[in-house]
Each structure stands twice: as structure tokens, then as C-alpha cells.
Amino acid sequence: MNDIRSFEHIGREDVQAVGGKGLSLGLLAGAGLPVPPGFCLTSAAYRRLRGQSLRDDASLAAAVSEAYRRLGAGCVAVRSSATAEDGAVTSFAGQQETILGVSGEAALLDAIERCWASLNTERAVAYRRRQGVAEDGLAMAVVIQRLVESEVSGVLFTRDPLDAEGRRMLVEASWGLGESVVSGRVTPDRYHLDRETGAVLDRHINAKTTMLTSAGAQEVPKEKQAQPCLSDEQLHGLAELGRRVEAFYGDPRDVEWAWAEGRFWLLQARPITTAGVAEREQLRREEIAALEALASPEGTVWSRYNLAEVLPEPTPMTWAIVRRFMSGKGGFGLMYRDFGFQPDPSLDDLGVYDLVCGRTYCNLSREPLMYANGLPFEHAFASLKAAPQRALYPKAQPNWSRAGAKFWLFLPVTFVRSIRLAVRMSHLQQATAERLTNEVLPAFAEETAREAKQDLAAVDSRVLLERLEHWIKRTLYDFARDSLKPTVLAALVMTNLEQQLARALGSERSRAAAAELSMGARPAPEADLPGALCDLAAGRLDRATFLERFGHRGSQEMELAQPRWSEDLSALDR
């Protein structure tokens, strides 16, 4: 029985004994690459003791303790290493347990048992089911490795997964231990490197306020929070190490690394999860089929206007939330109902925006149904096809030839409703600003300030999800229906102004003239983001004051995964 394998005694044939992580570390150590010393407790021990305590096998517990003493009996990292880990199509990163800063023989035995138990957590089982990984014969080895007290750590993709040409490496780095980067606890610095030379192509330095050490999470000293973690010289050395790893394996790798004791250490090197040609072709066909299902029989134009800048490529979670907001039942539809419009019932679920190849597009067949339901308004697709740039600022126009008998029959009712609507809009132009300033905004600001003081890390998952759902409704339904109204009312005023100017100046000059006339209008300082950016750039406004007012803002800010300016200070310098 050989339940203990030191890294230098692990070969390629041992994958079922030591799992994916253990095999990777053993092969890297055997190739002479810098790997902190360690050993594996094999999957055979897990199979023998399944459902039991490690302490039930006294000889095995003694062997683990002896191997630990040979490492120096100091602080170690204890990591799960499942026997089905990290194939070229599926990554298991983060699905099982990792315990850092383990010190002492009793604590080590407890950590090993936690790793064993993590193989069958609800999350791990659900992940394997989604990835089609068979449960038969699945087992858990455990890696015990000397903990490197890293000054900086992170991940290196020897080929950036988002670089179709394959010319870049991607580095993500933060202070302290690497688990904070891998788990997403911090927004790390990000560097793109030339794959051949290691030269830095670009860098994005983020605000790294916390770091993980063997003693737990700690605050990063303020003078280091906005500093780059790595110098160009270090990045060049990391790129060279990445090339050695890739040359050893023969394919691009996702490498976890640490900088400590004046050198880089390798903590893991797994295949980069990729989609093959067949998967890409299948995805292309699925997207085309989805578009055909969404298209109107008369044809459909999708436009990138309106949301293209603030939400160009939403993540699945963001899209699931925003899609509800842009529907007839969400804050967007509620706003139009307050104005007196009746959005078409078909928009209650669909909304007016579609996701096309991962990007947000406005469906111009459905868009008029939000505010002109029952009226023969539509976008002139022929003119948009002839001049595609018009789709960036589309305006629905009446097409009386499409009006059916029902429209003409109820025309008197429609006429009276239109008059009432115009009166209501005129009244709201006067009342909306006052209500928003005196009631809506103060109440919302007070509620968000209270919520910001809550320690969400102390609540369980169920309560956290309840809070998330509460704030989705509070923000994207209740608050949005009021906060969006000034935009629509302002657009209406601008349209009226352009029409009046067109009678005097002609349609060609009316838009430019209206824009020139409205340039002098400025919002209050606390809402004047363009003005604040100009003052910041000119040195008239200090960064701390700017972040106090606008730190919650950022580029592409409807994307929940996008860092805010208070989280990514370097964005203000770009």
C-alpha cells in the first residue's frame, strides 16, 4: 500500500491515483520547474475510507503526519485533486475545497477530511452533471504542499483565450495569496504580454483593497492599493516561465503562480478550457435559429442604439436581470404606463431588446409596441437598409396603409386618448422634476446608504439571494420607472424644439441648432459627470472628491461584472 506520493515520484501513469492537480504538480516538479515541495494522499485512501474519518486508520494518519514532518511541519496548503479534474474541454477550478494556512498535524487531518467531503457537495455534483462527467469511479486525492507566503500571486494564460490570433498572453495579479484572484475576491491587475517577447502590450491597474495571507484576509496598505503588483522585468520573467510550461506540455496552459523569496513559483498548470470547431459551428447554427425565431414574418432590423455603450456584451447574470427591466412589466414598461401608454402584452416577457451573439440589440419590430400599441407606427426598414446609419437613431413613423379596419373604427377614441396623453405629458414635464428631486431621490439615497452599512458577508446564501431580489425590484422596477422619465421627457422637448427650428432653418440645420441651444444647460454639480471628468482632467477637482460623487459609476456600467471607478482607479487615467 503506497498512499503517500511525494511530487518527485509522480508520473503520467498516476493520474487516477493523484488526480489532475497532483499529476500536474508532480510532472512540473519532475521537469525541473519551480514547484514548492509537497506530497499527495492518493485516491486509494479515499476509496478505502469513504464515509469514515481519516483517524479511523491509525497507520494512514501516522504516515500523513510523517510526510508532513518531512516537509518541515510548517504552514501548508491542502488542495483537493479529483480524479476527473481539468481535461482540455472542462475546467474543475474552484469546484472542490482548498484550505490555506494549515499548521499542525491535527489541523492537517481535519483539512484532508474537508477535501474528501467537498467531492460530493451540491455545487460540485451539479457542476459535474452540467459538464457530463460520469460519477462512476470518481474519487478524491489530496495535495499537501508547503505554503509559499507570496508577496504577489495570480494566474497566467500562456495564450489569451480571447485573442483569436494567439499573439498575447494574459496575466492577472494581486497582492498576497492567489486564492483571492482565482476565487474572484479581488479585482486584480491585468496585463497583456506579447507571447514571443514578453513585452507588455497594455496594463490595467485596479484598486486592490484586500489581500489574503496565511493568517486570513487583510487590508492592503493604502499606498500599495493602486500600485502595479509586477514590474516589467517581473512580467518578462513570468512570460519566460510560461513559455517553458507550454513547451513542456505542448499546448497553452492556465498557470497559477506566486512571487516569493525573489522568484516565481508554479502552483498549478491546467489546460485552457476551449471550444473546438464543432462546438463553434453548433453555436453559430443555434444563433441563426434563435434569430429566425425572434424575427417578424415581415422582417426585422436589430439596432445597437441606446444600450450599446452601457451594456455591449452582458454576462448571463446581468442579461437575466436587465432583460426583465426592459420588458413591459419591468421598470421600462412601468414608466410608459405612468405616461398613459399601454405596452403590448407580448412585451411582458420579451421586452424590446434581444441578445444576438452575446450583444444587446434593440428589436425595431417590437420597439413601437412599447409606446404605440394599436397604432400603425413602424420603422421604415427599406430606408434603414438603404442608409444603415439611420438605425443608430431610429424614429418610428406612422404607416397609414397598414392601419386595419379596427384602427379606423376606433379612431375617435384614439383621438381623444391622444389628447389626454398630450395633456398628461405636459403636466408630467412640470411635476416629474419636482417629485424626483424632493421625494424619489432622497428616499432612494437614504435606503441605499443604510444597505451599504450591512455586512453581507455575515448572512447566509438564502438571505443574500432574498436581498438581491429585493434590490432588483427596488432599483429596476420601482426606482427605474421614475428615474427614466426625465430622459423621455427631455427627448420629447428636444423633438419639439427641432420641429420648430426646422420650420425656420430647414431640417438639415435643425438638429445642430437644437444641440447648440441646449449646450448651456448644466445639471447640478453632484449629477454633472461630464463636467466633473473635465475638472478632474484639468486638475480643478481632486480624485477623492470625484470618487465620493461618482465612484459608483464606470464605463459599461449596466454590466454587473464591470468594475466601478472606485474599484478600478486606473480607468480614470485611460
Secondary structure as a PSIPRED ss2 file (coil, helix, strand):
# PSIPRED VFORMAT (PSIPRED V4.0)

   1 M C   1.000  0.000  0.000
   2 N C   1.000  0.000  0.000
   3 D C   1.000  0.000  0.000
   4 I E   0.000  0.000  1.000
   5 R E   0.000  0.000  1.000
   6 S E   0.000  0.000  1.000
   7 F H   0.000  1.000  0.000
   8 E H   0.000  1.000  0.000
   9 H H   0.000  1.000  0.000
  10 I C   1.000  0.000  0.000
  11 G C   1.000  0.000  0.000
  12 R H   0.000  1.000  0.000
  13 E H   0.000  1.000  0.000
  14 D H   0.000  1.000  0.000
  15 V H   0.000  1.000  0.000
  16 Q H   0.000  1.000  0.000
  17 A H   0.000  1.000  0.000
  18 V H   0.000  1.000  0.000
  19 G H   0.000  1.000  0.000
  20 G H   0.000  1.000  0.000
  21 K H   0.000  1.000  0.000
  22 G H   0.000  1.000  0.000
  23 L H   0.000  1.000  0.000
  24 S H   0.000  1.000  0.000
  25 L H   0.000  1.000  0.000
  26 G H   0.000  1.000  0.000
  27 L H   0.000  1.000  0.000
  28 L H   0.000  1.000  0.000
  29 A H   0.000  1.000  0.000
  30 G H   0.000  1.000  0.000
  31 A C   1.000  0.000  0.000
  32 G C   1.000  0.000  0.000
  33 L C   1.000  0.000  0.000
  34 P C   1.000  0.000  0.000
  35 V C   1.000  0.000  0.000
  36 P C   1.000  0.000  0.000
  37 P C   1.000  0.000  0.000
  38 G E   0.000  0.000  1.000
  39 F E   0.000  0.000  1.000
  40 C E   0.000  0.000  1.000
  41 L E   0.000  0.000  1.000
  42 T C   1.000  0.000  0.000
  43 S H   0.000  1.000  0.000
  44 A H   0.000  1.000  0.000
  45 A H   0.000  1.000  0.000
  46 Y H   0.000  1.000  0.000
  47 R H   0.000  1.000  0.000
  48 R H   0.000  1.000  0.000
  49 L C   1.000  0.000  0.000
  50 R C   1.000  0.000  0.000
  51 G C   1.000  0.000  0.000
  52 Q C   1.000  0.000  0.000
  53 S C   1.000  0.000  0.000
  54 L H   0.000  1.000  0.000
  55 R H   0.000  1.000  0.000
  56 D H   0.000  1.000  0.000
  57 D C   1.000  0.000  0.000
  58 A H   0.000  1.000  0.000
  59 S H   0.000  1.000  0.000
  60 L H   0.000  1.000  0.000
  61 A H   0.000  1.000  0.000
  62 A H   0.000  1.000  0.000
  63 A H   0.000  1.000  0.000
  64 V H   0.000  1.000  0.000
  65 S H   0.000  1.000  0.000
  66 E H   0.000  1.000  0.000
  67 A H   0.000  1.000  0.000
  68 Y H   0.000  1.000  0.000
  69 R H   0.000  1.000  0.000
  70 R H   0.000  1.000  0.000
  71 L C   1.000  0.000  0.000
  72 G C   1.000  0.000  0.000
  73 A C   1.000  0.000  0.000
  74 G C   1.000  0.000  0.000
  75 C C   1.000  0.000  0.000
  76 V E   0.000  0.000  1.000
  77 A E   0.000  0.000  1.000
  78 V E   0.000  0.000  1.000
  79 R E   0.000  0.000  1.000
  80 S E   0.000  0.000  1.000
  81 S E   0.000  0.000  1.000
  82 A E   0.000  0.000  1.000
  83 T C   1.000  0.000  0.000
  84 A C   1.000  0.000  0.000
  85 E C   1.000  0.000  0.000
  86 D C   1.000  0.000  0.000
  87 G C   1.000  0.000  0.000
  88 A C   1.000  0.000  0.000
  89 V C   1.000  0.000  0.000
  90 T C   1.000  0.000  0.000
  91 S C   1.000  0.000  0.000
  92 F C   1.000  0.000  0.000
  93 A C   1.000  0.000  0.000
  94 G C   1.000  0.000  0.000
  95 Q C   1.000  0.000  0.000
  96 Q C   1.000  0.000  0.000
  97 E C   1.000  0.000  0.000
  98 T E   0.000  0.000  1.000
  99 I E   0.000  0.000  1.000
 100 L E   0.000  0.000  1.000
 101 G E   0.000  0.000  1.000
 102 V E   0.000  0.000  1.000
 103 S C   1.000  0.000  0.000
 104 G C   1.000  0.000  0.000
 105 E H   0.000  1.000  0.000
 106 A H   0.000  1.000  0.000
 107 A H   0.000  1.000  0.000
 108 L H   0.000  1.000  0.000
 109 L H   0.000  1.000  0.000
 110 D H   0.000  1.000  0.000
 111 A H   0.000  1.000  0.000
 112 I H   0.000  1.000  0.000
 113 E H   0.000  1.000  0.000
 114 R H   0.000  1.000  0.000
 115 C H   0.000  1.000  0.000
 116 W H   0.000  1.000  0.000
 117 A H   0.000  1.000  0.000
 118 S H   0.000  1.000  0.000
 119 L C   1.000  0.000  0.000
 120 N C   1.000  0.000  0.000
 121 T C   1.000  0.000  0.000
 122 E H   0.000  1.000  0.000
 123 R H   0.000  1.000  0.000
 124 A H   0.000  1.000  0.000
 125 V H   0.000  1.000  0.000
 126 A H   0.000  1.000  0.000
 127 Y H   0.000  1.000  0.000
 128 R H   0.000  1.000  0.000
 129 R H   0.000  1.000  0.000
 130 R H   0.000  1.000  0.000
 131 Q H   0.000  1.000  0.000
 132 G C   1.000  0.000  0.000
 133 V C   1.000  0.000  0.000
 134 A C   1.000  0.000  0.000
 135 E C   1.000  0.000  0.000
 136 D C   1.000  0.000  0.000
 137 G C   1.000  0.000  0.000
 138 L C   1.000  0.000  0.000
 139 A C   1.000  0.000  0.000
 140 M E   0.000  0.000  1.000
 141 A E   0.000  0.000  1.000
 142 V E   0.000  0.000  1.000
 143 V E   0.000  0.000  1.000
 144 I E   0.000  0.000  1.000
 145 Q E   0.000  0.000  1.000
 146 R E   0.000  0.000  1.000
 147 L C   1.000  0.000  0.000
 148 V C   1.000  0.000  0.000
 149 E C   1.000  0.000  0.000
 150 S C   1.000  0.000  0.000
 151 E C   1.000  0.000  0.000
 152 V E   0.000  0.000  1.000
 153 S E   0.000  0.000  1.000
 154 G E   0.000  0.000  1.000
 155 V E   0.000  0.000  1.000
 156 L E   0.000  0.000  1.000
 157 F E   0.000  0.000  1.000
 158 T C   1.000  0.000  0.000
 159 R C   1.000  0.000  0.000
 160 D C   1.000  0.000  0.000
 161 P C   1.000  0.000  0.000
 162 L C   1.000  0.000  0.000
 163 D C   1.000  0.000  0.000
 164 A C   1.000  0.000  0.000
 165 E C   1.000  0.000  0.000
 166 G C   1.000  0.000  0.000
 167 R C   1.000  0.000  0.000
 168 R E   0.000  0.000  1.000
 169 M E   0.000  0.000  1.000
 170 L E   0.000  0.000  1.000
 171 V E   0.000  0.000  1.000
 172 E E   0.000  0.000  1.000
 173 A E   0.000  0.000  1.000
 174 S E   0.000  0.000  1.000
 175 W E   0.000  0.000  1.000
 176 G E   0.000  0.000  1.000
 177 L C   1.000  0.000  0.000
 178 G C   1.000  0.000  0.000
 179 E H   0.000  1.000  0.000
 180 S H   0.000  1.000  0.000
 181 V H   0.000  1.000  0.000
 182 V H   0.000  1.000  0.000
 183 S C   1.000  0.000  0.000
 184 G C   1.000  0.000  0.000
 185 R C   1.000  0.000  0.000
 186 V C   1.000  0.000  0.000
 187 T C   1.000  0.000  0.000
 188 P C   1.000  0.000  0.000
 189 D E   0.000  0.000  1.000
 190 R E   0.000  0.000  1.000
 191 Y E   0.000  0.000  1.000
 192 H E   0.000  0.000  1.000
 193 L E   0.000  0.000  1.000
 194 D E   0.000  0.000  1.000
 195 R C   1.000  0.000  0.000
 196 E C   1.000  0.000  0.000
 197 T C   1.000  0.000  0.000
 198 G C   1.000  0.000  0.000
 199 A C   1.000  0.000  0.000
 200 V E   0.000  0.000  1.000
 201 L E   0.000  0.000  1.000
 202 D E   0.000  0.000  1.000
 203 R E   0.000  0.000  1.000
 204 H E   0.000  0.000  1.000
 205 I C   1.000  0.000  0.000
 206 N C   1.000  0.000  0.000
 207 A C   1.000  0.000  0.000
 208 K C   1.000  0.000  0.000
 209 T C   1.000  0.000  0.000
 210 T E   0.000  0.000  1.000
 211 M E   0.000  0.000  1.000
 212 L E   0.000  0.000  1.000
 213 T E   0.000  0.000  1.000
 214 S C   1.000  0.000  0.000
 215 A C   1.000  0.000  0.000
 216 G E   0.000  0.000  1.000
 217 A E   0.000  0.000  1.000
 218 Q E   0.000  0.000  1.000
 219 E E   0.000  0.000  1.000
 220 V C   1.000  0.000  0.000
 221 P C   1.000  0.000  0.000
 222 K H   0.000  1.000  0.000
 223 E H   0.000  1.000  0.000
 224 K H   0.000  1.000  0.000
 225 Q H   0.000  1.000  0.000
 226 A C   1.000  0.000  0.000
 227 Q C   1.000  0.000  0.000
 228 P C   1.000  0.000  0.000
 229 C C   1.000  0.000  0.000
 230 L C   1.000  0.000  0.000
 231 S C   1.000  0.000  0.000
 232 D H   0.000  1.000  0.000
 233 E H   0.000  1.000  0.000
 234 Q H   0.000  1.000  0.000
 235 L H   0.000  1.000  0.000
 236 H H   0.000  1.000  0.000
 237 G H   0.000  1.000  0.000
 238 L H   0.000  1.000  0.000
 239 A H   0.000  1.000  0.000
 240 E H   0.000  1.000  0.000
 241 L H   0.000  1.000  0.000
 242 G H   0.000  1.000  0.000
 243 R H   0.000  1.000  0.000
 244 R H   0.000  1.000  0.000
 245 V H   0.000  1.000  0.000
 246 E H   0.000  1.000  0.000
 247 A H   0.000  1.000  0.000
 248 F H   0.000  1.000  0.000
 249 Y H   0.000  1.000  0.000
 250 G C   1.000  0.000  0.000
 251 D C   1.000  0.000  0.000
 252 P C   1.000  0.000  0.000
 253 R E   0.000  0.000  1.000
 254 D E   0.000  0.000  1.000
 255 V E   0.000  0.000  1.000
 256 E E   0.000  0.000  1.000
 257 W E   0.000  0.000  1.000
 258 A E   0.000  0.000  1.000
 259 W E   0.000  0.000  1.000
 260 A E   0.000  0.000  1.000
 261 E C   1.000  0.000  0.000
 262 G C   1.000  0.000  0.000
 263 R E   0.000  0.000  1.000
 264 F E   0.000  0.000  1.000
 265 W E   0.000  0.000  1.000
 266 L E   0.000  0.000  1.000
 267 L E   0.000  0.000  1.000
 268 Q E   0.000  0.000  1.000
 269 A E   0.000  0.000  1.000
 270 R E   0.000  0.000  1.000
 271 P E   0.000  0.000  1.000
 272 I C   1.000  0.000  0.000
 273 T C   1.000  0.000  0.000
 274 T C   1.000  0.000  0.000
 275 A C   1.000  0.000  0.000
 276 G C   1.000  0.000  0.000
 277 V H   0.000  1.000  0.000
 278 A H   0.000  1.000  0.000
 279 E H   0.000  1.000  0.000
 280 R H   0.000  1.000  0.000
 281 E H   0.000  1.000  0.000
 282 Q H   0.000  1.000  0.000
 283 L H   0.000  1.000  0.000
 284 R H   0.000  1.000  0.000
 285 R H   0.000  1.000  0.000
 286 E H   0.000  1.000  0.000
 287 E H   0.000  1.000  0.000
 288 I H   0.000  1.000  0.000
 289 A H   0.000  1.000  0.000
 290 A H   0.000  1.000  0.000
 291 L H   0.000  1.000  0.000
 292 E H   0.000  1.000  0.000
 293 A H   0.000  1.000  0.000
 294 L H   0.000  1.000  0.000
 295 A C   1.000  0.000  0.000
 296 S C   1.000  0.000  0.000
 297 P C   1.000  0.000  0.000
 298 E C   1.000  0.000  0.000
 299 G C   1.000  0.000  0.000
 300 T C   1.000  0.000  0.000
 301 V C   1.000  0.000  0.000
 302 W E   0.000  0.000  1.000
 303 S E   0.000  0.000  1.000
 304 R C   1.000  0.000  0.000
 305 Y C   1.000  0.000  0.000
 306 N C   1.000  0.000  0.000
 307 L C   1.000  0.000  0.000
 308 A C   1.000  0.000  0.000
 309 E C   1.000  0.000  0.000
 310 V C   1.000  0.000  0.000
 311 L C   1.000  0.000  0.000
 312 P C   1.000  0.000  0.000
 313 E C   1.000  0.000  0.000
 314 P C   1.000  0.000  0.000
 315 T C   1.000  0.000  0.000
 316 P H   0.000  1.000  0.000
 317 M H   0.000  1.000  0.000
 318 T H   0.000  1.000  0.000
 319 W H   0.000  1.000  0.000
 320 A H   0.000  1.000  0.000
 321 I H   0.000  1.000  0.000
 322 V H   0.000  1.000  0.000
 323 R H   0.000  1.000  0.000
 324 R H   0.000  1.000  0.000
 325 F H   0.000  1.000  0.000
 326 M C   1.000  0.000  0.000
 327 S C   1.000  0.000  0.000
 328 G C   1.000  0.000  0.000
 329 K C   1.000  0.000  0.000
 330 G C   1.000  0.000  0.000
 331 G H   0.000  1.000  0.000
 332 F H   0.000  1.000  0.000
 333 G H   0.000  1.000  0.000
 334 L H   0.000  1.000  0.000
 335 M H   0.000  1.000  0.000
 336 Y H   0.000  1.000  0.000
 337 R H   0.000  1.000  0.000
 338 D H   0.000  1.000  0.000
 339 F H   0.000  1.000  0.000
 340 G C   1.000  0.000  0.000
 341 F C   1.000  0.000  0.000
 342 Q C   1.000  0.000  0.000
 343 P C   1.000  0.000  0.000
 344 D C   1.000  0.000  0.000
 345 P C   1.000  0.000  0.000
 346 S C   1.000  0.000  0.000
 347 L H   0.000  1.000  0.000
 348 D H   0.000  1.000  0.000
 349 D H   0.000  1.000  0.000
 350 L H   0.000  1.000  0.000
 351 G C   1.000  0.000  0.000
 352 V C   1.000  0.000  0.000
 353 Y E   0.000  0.000  1.000
 354 D E   0.000  0.000  1.000
 355 L E   0.000  0.000  1.000
 356 V E   0.000  0.000  1.000
 357 C C   1.000  0.000  0.000
 358 G C   1.000  0.000  0.000
 359 R E   0.000  0.000  1.000
 360 T E   0.000  0.000  1.000
 361 Y E   0.000  0.000  1.000
 362 C E   0.000  0.000  1.000
 363 N E   0.000  0.000  1.000
 364 L C   1.000  0.000  0.000
 365 S C   1.000  0.000  0.000
 366 R C   1.000  0.000  0.000
 367 E H   0.000  1.000  0.000
 368 P H   0.000  1.000  0.000
 369 L H   0.000  1.000  0.000
 370 M H   0.000  1.000  0.000
 371 Y C   1.000  0.000  0.000
 372 A C   1.000  0.000  0.000
 373 N C   1.000  0.000  0.000
 374 G C   1.000  0.000  0.000
 375 L C   1.000  0.000  0.000
 376 P C   1.000  0.000  0.000
 377 F E   0.000  0.000  1.000
 378 E E   0.000  0.000  1.000
 379 H C   1.000  0.000  0.000
 380 A C   1.000  0.000  0.000
 381 F H   0.000  1.000  0.000
 382 A H   0.000  1.000  0.000
 383 S H   0.000  1.000  0.000
 384 L H   0.000  1.000  0.000
 385 K H   0.000  1.000  0.000
 386 A H   0.000  1.000  0.000
 387 A C   1.000  0.000  0.000
 388 P H   0.000  1.000  0.000
 389 Q H   0.000  1.000  0.000
 390 R H   0.000  1.000  0.000
 391 A H   0.000  1.000  0.000
 392 L H   0.000  1.000  0.000
 393 Y C   1.000  0.000  0.000
 394 P C   1.000  0.000  0.000
 395 K C   1.000  0.000  0.000
 396 A C   1.000  0.000  0.000
 397 Q E   0.000  0.000  1.000
 398 P E   0.000  0.000  1.000
 399 N C   1.000  0.000  0.000
 400 W H   0.000  1.000  0.000
 401 S H   0.000  1.000  0.000
 402 R H   0.000  1.000  0.000
 403 A C   1.000  0.000  0.000
 404 G C   1.000  0.000  0.000
 405 A H   0.000  1.000  0.000
 406 K H   0.000  1.000  0.000
 407 F H   0.000  1.000  0.000
 408 W H   0.000  1.000  0.000
 409 L H   0.000  1.000  0.000
 410 F C   1.000  0.000  0.000
 411 L H   0.000  1.000  0.000
 412 P H   0.000  1.000  0.000
 413 V H   0.000  1.000  0.000
 414 T H   0.000  1.000  0.000
 415 F H   0.000  1.000  0.000
 416 V H   0.000  1.000  0.000
 417 R H   0.000  1.000  0.000
 418 S H   0.000  1.000  0.000
 419 I H   0.000  1.000  0.000
 420 R H   0.000  1.000  0.000
 421 L H   0.000  1.000  0.000
 422 A H   0.000  1.000  0.000
 423 V H   0.000  1.000  0.000
 424 R H   0.000  1.000  0.000
 425 M H   0.000  1.000  0.000
 426 S H   0.000  1.000  0.000
 427 H H   0.000  1.000  0.000
 428 L H   0.000  1.000  0.000
 429 Q H   0.000  1.000  0.000
 430 Q H   0.000  1.000  0.000
 431 A H   0.000  1.000  0.000
 432 T H   0.000  1.000  0.000
 433 A H   0.000  1.000  0.000
 434 E H   0.000  1.000  0.000
 435 R H   0.000  1.000  0.000
 436 L H   0.000  1.000  0.000
 437 T H   0.000  1.000  0.000
 438 N H   0.000  1.000  0.000
 439 E H   0.000  1.000  0.000
 440 V H   0.000  1.000  0.000
 441 L H   0.000  1.000  0.000
 442 P H   0.000  1.000  0.000
 443 A H   0.000  1.000  0.000
 444 F H   0.000  1.000  0.000
 445 A H   0.000  1.000  0.000
 446 E H   0.000  1.000  0.000
 447 E H   0.000  1.000  0.000
 448 T H   0.000  1.000  0.000
 449 A H   0.000  1.000  0.000
 450 R H   0.000  1.000  0.000
 451 E H   0.000  1.000  0.000
 452 A H   0.000  1.000  0.000
 453 K C   1.000  0.000  0.000
 454 Q C   1.000  0.000  0.000
 455 D C   1.000  0.000  0.000
 456 L H   0.000  1.000  0.000
 457 A H   0.000  1.000  0.000
 458 A H   0.000  1.000  0.000
 459 V C   1.000  0.000  0.000
 460 D C   1.000  0.000  0.000
 461 S H   0.000  1.000  0.000
 462 R H   0.000  1.000  0.000
 463 V H   0.000  1.000  0.000
 464 L H   0.000  1.000  0.000
 465 L H   0.000  1.000  0.000
 466 E H   0.000  1.000  0.000
 467 R H   0.000  1.000  0.000
 468 L H   0.000  1.000  0.000
 469 E H   0.000  1.000  0.000
 470 H H   0.000  1.000  0.000
 471 W H   0.000  1.000  0.000
 472 I H   0.000  1.000  0.000
 473 K H   0.000  1.000  0.000
 474 R H   0.000  1.000  0.000
 475 T H   0.000  1.000  0.000
 476 L H   0.000  1.000  0.000
 477 Y H   0.000  1.000  0.000
 478 D H   0.000  1.000  0.000
 479 F H   0.000  1.000  0.000
 480 A H   0.000  1.000  0.000
 481 R H   0.000  1.000  0.000
 482 D H   0.000  1.000  0.000
 483 S H   0.000  1.000  0.000
 484 L C   1.000  0.000  0.000
 485 K H   0.000  1.000  0.000
 486 P H   0.000  1.000  0.000
 487 T H   0.000  1.000  0.000
 488 V H   0.000  1.000  0.000
 489 L H   0.000  1.000  0.000
 490 A H   0.000  1.000  0.000
 491 A H   0.000  1.000  0.000
 492 L H   0.000  1.000  0.000
 493 V H   0.000  1.000  0.000
 494 M H   0.000  1.000  0.000
 495 T H   0.000  1.000  0.000
 496 N H   0.000  1.000  0.000
 497 L H   0.000  1.000  0.000
 498 E H   0.000  1.000  0.000
 499 Q H   0.000  1.000  0.000
 500 Q H   0.000  1.000  0.000
 501 L H   0.000  1.000  0.000
 502 A H   0.000  1.000  0.000
 503 R H   0.000  1.000  0.000
 504 A H   0.000  1.000  0.000
 505 L H   0.000  1.000  0.000
 506 G C   1.000  0.000  0.000
 507 S H   0.000  1.000  0.000
 508 E H   0.000  1.000  0.000
 509 R H   0.000  1.000  0.000
 510 S H   0.000  1.000  0.000
 511 R H   0.000  1.000  0.000
 512 A H   0.000  1.000  0.000
 513 A H   0.000  1.000  0.000
 514 A H   0.000  1.000  0.000
 515 A H   0.000  1.000  0.000
 516 E H   0.000  1.000  0.000
 517 L H   0.000  1.000  0.000
 518 S H   0.000  1.000  0.000
 519 M C   1.000  0.000  0.000
 520 G C   1.000  0.000  0.000
 521 A C   1.000  0.000  0.000
 522 R C   1.000  0.000  0.000
 523 P C   1.000  0.000  0.000
 524 A C   1.000  0.000  0.000
 525 P H   0.000  1.000  0.000
 526 E H   0.000  1.000  0.000
 527 A H   0.000  1.000  0.000
 528 D C   1.000  0.000  0.000
 529 L H   0.000  1.000  0.000
 530 P H   0.000  1.000  0.000
 531 G H   0.000  1.000  0.000
 532 A H   0.000  1.000  0.000
 533 L H   0.000  1.000  0.000
 534 C H   0.000  1.000  0.000
 535 D H   0.000  1.000  0.000
 536 L H   0.000  1.000  0.000
 537 A H   0.000  1.000  0.000
 538 A H   0.000  1.000  0.000
 539 G C   1.000  0.000  0.000
 540 R C   1.000  0.000  0.000
 541 L C   1.000  0.000  0.000
 542 D C   1.000  0.000  0.000
 543 R H   0.000  1.000  0.000
 544 A H   0.000  1.000  0.000
 545 T H   0.000  1.000  0.000
 546 F H   0.000  1.000  0.000
 547 L H   0.000  1.000  0.000
 548 E H   0.000  1.000  0.000
 549 R H   0.000  1.000  0.000
 550 F H   0.000  1.000  0.000
 551 G C   1.000  0.000  0.000
 552 H C   1.000  0.000  0.000
 553 R C   1.000  0.000  0.000
 554 G C   1.000  0.000  0.000
 555 S C   1.000  0.000  0.000
 556 Q C   1.000  0.000  0.000
 557 E C   1.000  0.000  0.000
 558 M C   1.000  0.000  0.000
 559 E C   1.000  0.000  0.000
 560 L C   1.000  0.000  0.000
 561 A C   1.000  0.000  0.000
 562 Q C   1.000  0.000  0.000
 563 P C   1.000  0.000  0.000
 564 R C   1.000  0.000  0.000
 565 W C   1.000  0.000  0.000
 566 S C   1.000  0.000  0.000
 567 E C   1.000  0.000  0.000
 568 D C   1.000  0.000  0.000
 569 L H   0.000  1.000  0.000
 570 S H   0.000  1.000  0.000
 571 A H   0.000  1.000  0.000
 572 L H   0.000  1.000  0.000
 573 D H   0.000  1.000  0.000
 574 R C   1.000  0.000  0.000
